[in-house]
Amino acid sequence: MFWKSYSMRIQKILIIFIIALLALLTLQGIWLYNTYQIKLKETNSLLNSILVDAVEQEKNSRIIRKRKNEETRQMTSIDTIYVKEINKEYLMEKGIAPHQFDYMQFVLSNDSTLHFNLHSLDSIYSFMLHEKNISIKYALIYEDSQKIVETIGDTINNSFKTSAIHILNNSIVYAIIDIPFPTVLKSMIGVLLISIFIVFILTAILIYELRVIFTQNHLAQLHANFINTLTHDMKTPLGTIYMVIDQLNKGTLNNNERLRNKFCQTAIEQILNIQTLVDKILTIAYVKHKQLVLNKVIIDLPQVIQSLIDKFMIMNSKSVTFTTDYDLEDINIYADEFYLSNAISNLIDNAIKYSGDTVQITISCAVDMKYIYIKIKDNGFGISLADQQKVFEQFERGAATQKNMTKGFGLGLNYVKSVAIAHEGSINLSSFEGEGSEFVLTIPIK
């Protein structure tokens, strides 16, 4: 029921996420389109303005040539009066030149060598575009009063047409320009970067929120599983202990010493099981808050391991075979015997629980100049690569535990990791599904 509800919640979240992302991309697309149109208009206006400047420069170049040819004071006076900057706004809005510009064109037209020159305008326009760092294809069109057309430049189709600039006697000049998409985009670099950054940030926030939701649901499920398992597994030993104490209190076992001892031994075992579980939880809590204090002493590691082997040989109903190999070179081993023993015990317990009816466990110890290596290898179910990334986390249990209905709290390997870290060491895993696992507990020699 939980997983069905959880799956439905995930589907709703994904739908909301996709809708939000699509809405975001749509709004960004509309914004970029409108910005592109604005930049395109700005580019068109700029190209119009440059053409007006080019026409003025072309006219001024002819005036300069005329000045060189004329020696009279009258011509010099005329030049001084009329070599002025064109009223660009008037030219672009009305499409005709003001009076002084028109008059100068008339004066220049009286000399056949000083007529309007489209090739000269092309050179000037091209140079001015280059100065503005604008790379485009264009064609200049000149129409005289008889509608005779002269064209120079590239062949352009379905492109932007500038405003017509009046030259003289109803003759005009204008440009047809191909404005490539990248040209406009260059002026939008800042806008594009901001847009990409906004999309990235909002997407990252949405993904982060989803991860938080998934993590919270996962932790809630792990917590629920832990509580259920803890409640179930604590109920049996507490019930057993209560029954033994009740029988002893009633005196029922007073006349049967063998049965009394058996009941008491069972109660002690159940108490030890509860104590072991409590120790695991407290150790993990201490390490998490950096409060775990070790009592390091010289320990006999082979003897510690042998005591654990003897315990598991008695307690287990499975057929368990142990093989040991110690290569310790008479080096003194400093460690907290209680915590290290519990860590190794957890690894052996897992090797037995997550194996078939016949269990083969190899325990080997070796040292080098810096570390002690305690290796525990089994012939169990193995751990998938995906599960290997999470089995050392609190309450996490691999797929093999679900498949084989093995009881547990998901604390054992996290406990081992906590003890290893407290000893300034590490725990490593090598495993393949169906081929068993090998855990290597590494502790520095000090």
Secondary structure, 3 states (H helix, E strand, C coil): CHHHHHHHHHHHHHHHHHHHHHHHHHHHHHHHHHHHHHHHHHHHHHHHHHHHHHHHHHHHHHHHHHHHHCCCHHHHHHHHHHCCCCCHHHHHHHCCCCHHHHHHHHHHHCCHHHCCCHHHHHHHHHHHHHHCCCCCEEEEEEECCCCCEEEEECCCCCCEECCCEECCCCCEEEEEEECCHHHHHHCCHHHHHHHHHHHHHHHHHHHHHHHHHHHHHHHHHHHHHHHHHHHHHHHHHHHHHHHHHHHHHHCCCCCCHHHHHHHHHHHHHHHHHHHHHHHHHHHHHHHHCCCCCCCCEEECHHHHHHHHHHHHHHHCCCEEEEEEEEECCCCCEEECHHHHHHHHHHHHHHHHHCCCCEEEEEEEEEECCCEEEEEEEECCCCCCHHHHCCCCCCCCCCHHHHHCCCCCCCCHHHHHHHHHHHCCCEEEEEECCCCCEEEEEEEECC
